[in-house]
């Protein structure tokens, strides 16, 4: 069964938040880090993975992405602080565990 993910990226100062969805988190984060796509994340240097949720259905992940995007910044901060209180880049641990 293919997994899907909702994730939150930030920049080096933790000021900008970006919510995204993907079926391949490793590849997508590498794309963000290399600024493969020109857009919001490349413009604001969002390349630090600070939060993610895993789903077994891409449709469920998309629904959750929309909920997070429609929610307040304080709700996103609460989620990040609960999962990752030090705001570390979770990508290194993710790729080691989920690759």
C-alpha positions, 0 to 999 in steps of 0.5 A: 500500500502506497503511503502519502504525506502531509508536511510542513516546511519552514526556513532557517529562521522558522518564520515562514510555514509551508504546507504540502502533500506528496506520495513520496516525501523523500523525493519531494523534500530533496526537490524543496532543498534543491529548489527544483521548482521555482515558487513559494518554497524556493522564494522563501527558502523553505527547506526544513521539514519540521512536521509530517503526517502519514496516510494510507490514502492520497485522498485523506492526505489531500483532505488533511492538507486543506484542513491545515492550510485553512487553519490558523498559524497558531494551530500549525505551531501547536502541531509542530511544537508537539511533534518537534519542539526543537524545530529540528530538520526531520528529513535526515531521520525520516530518510533513514527510517522510511527509505 
